Amino acid sequence: MKLADRIGQVSSSLTLAISAKAKAMRADGIDVLSFSAGEPDFDTPEHIKAAAKQALDQGKTKYGPAPGEPQLRAAIAHKLQQENRLNFQTENVLVTNGGKQSLYNLMQVLLNPGDEVIIPAPYWLSYPEMVKLAGGVPITLTTDAQTGFKITPAQLQAAITPRTRLLVLNSPSNPTGMVYTPAEISALAEVIVAANLWVVSDEIYERILYDGAEQLSIGAVSEAAFQRTIISNGFAKAYSMTGWRIGYLAGPLELIQAVGRLQSHSTSNVCTFAQYGAIAALEGSQDCVDIMRQAFDQRRRLMFQLLTDIPGVTCPQPQGAFYMFPDISFTGLGSIAFCEALLEQCHVAAVPGVAFGADQCIRLSYATDQTSIEQGIERLAQFITTVSP
């Protein structure tokens, strides 16, 4: 069968592939410790589930508006105004099937063939693929641990060409856990405004911060920056609602209306009753978010200590999200060979850094229990002793 050329440009998700292989090994009775999944191991908070159940009982099981339930869109707009200092109104918000669809839809609506999109690396693995599917050209800017895995204003400026259309900004970051400071965000905003670029700020991990780190939405820097800002976010990470598939996009009215047209011909509305759970998430107590964040913080400290005790391993301490991104290049193995051998020999699942644009690293998720972290890093340490030069 001859398939469309566009799909040939897209690679499969290594994170999903590793997770699937780990699950298959577990099904065969193998004791696999997985650090591959990017999802909290907590159940969705009860008041959120109760709101969805109530919506079911009230018959909210029919088609809804393609851009989302008006009450949820209004709640998201209110949240953006109050928490992020972004003056979006209800009509500037569209509800999507997860944060991933919000970004996919954005690329489809904003990019023309040949348009360039600047993506700092390491990056979430789907960013470049989404750009390519829209006919755009991903331009990656390399960072490393010495730069805190952050791009500089000068680096951004040097990458801009007449074809540059968009910057993708992700803070806190998947896979590194780094967080841009407010001063760093403000400096990048100056370049964006001067170059008349668009910026999409992926803020899916905004509520998962540590050590006093502060997350600043780039659109809150100035009115000029706000006019160039698009926000992608969702409920998966902060509220442990990964399977609910509820995300959102916020931006200029013309853009949101265009995304709405696209969505009306692709997925239409997000699951109706699930949206009422999302309303409860925003309008209910936020104590559940902090309880989970505190647990992640304990796990972060534990994994960081155990990792950095391994001879040869270097790893910056993350300030957000729930990932570690240690450098394993001293072993002489590329990240795919390292992760395949680690899984086969020691039954520990990690994600190759090459999927994120950094083959010298691997990604470890600490969204799992402390016992698994202790046992898994012990296995990792034993594995490294067998492969190190």
Disulfide bonds with the S-S distance in Angstrom:
none
